[in-house]
Amino acid sequence: MRNLITAFASALPTEGIPTEIVYLPEGEHRITPFVDGKAKAVTVKVPAARGAEIAASLQAALEKRQQANVRPWFDFEHKGGVASALPSAF
């Protein structure tokens, strides 16, 4: 499996932790996001041939959000509160 999209850790210690996090690996994945407060199982397909296109789309969406008043962030297990990461680029 190839890693298509990764997030790089720049403000973390250099020992004992990974230097990148796979955000969206290629292949087919079954996920259960919450939509309007209800769990909804979906299958996400990430073909390797579309990796650059997907990364560009995510980057464009991130840049649009970074210009808004609310900055994008990653959470812990879909719970509000402290951010687990602040995305800067895809």
N, C-alpha and C positions, 0 to 999 in steps of 0.2 A: 504494500500500500504506500502511495506517495502522499505527502502532506501538501495539500493545495494552498491552504490559507493558515497562517500562523500569527500569533501575537508575540512580540519580543519583549522580554522583561528587561528594562533598563535601570530601574531603581532598586534592584534587589541584590542581596549578597551574592558573590560569585561562587561560593561553595555550598554544596548540599541541596541545591534546587535546580530545576531545569532552566535553561536559558530561553526556551520558547514553549508556547502552549499551542497545540493543534486546535484551531477553532472550528474548522470544517473539513474533516478528512473526506477523501473521495470514497465513493461507494453509495450504498443504499442504507439508510438509517431510519429506524422507527422511533419517533419522539412523541412526547405527550405535552404540548404546551397548553397553557390555560387561555381560553378565549372567553371574555365576559365572565370570568370567575369559574368557568367550567372546563374540566379536562377534555381535550380533544386529540385523539391519537391520529397522527399523520405519518406518511412515509416521505422522507426527503431523499431525492436522488441527486448526487453530485458527480456527474461524469468528468473524468480527468480532462477530456478535451475542452471543457468549458471552464476550467479553473481560472484562467486569466480574466475571462468575462465576468465570472461571479465575483472575483476579488475587486475588479474595477467597479462593479455595481455597489458592493459593500462600501468601498472607499468613497464613492460619490454620495451615498446616503449618509455616511459618517460626516463628511465635510459639510453637508447641508445642516446637519444637526449641530455641529460645532459652531455654526454661525448664529444659532438660535440662543435664547435666553437660558435654556436648561441644557447642561452638558450631558452627553451620553455616558453611561457607566454600566458595569457588570455587577450583578448581585450575587449573593450567596444563596443557592437553592431556591431561587424565585421569591426571596423574602426581602422586603425593604430594609433600609438601615444603612449600615456601612458598606461602601463600595468594595468589591473584591478586586476591581481593576478599572482604570480609566482608559478607554481605547484612544490611541493617537493616530493609528494608521492600520490599514489592511494590506 
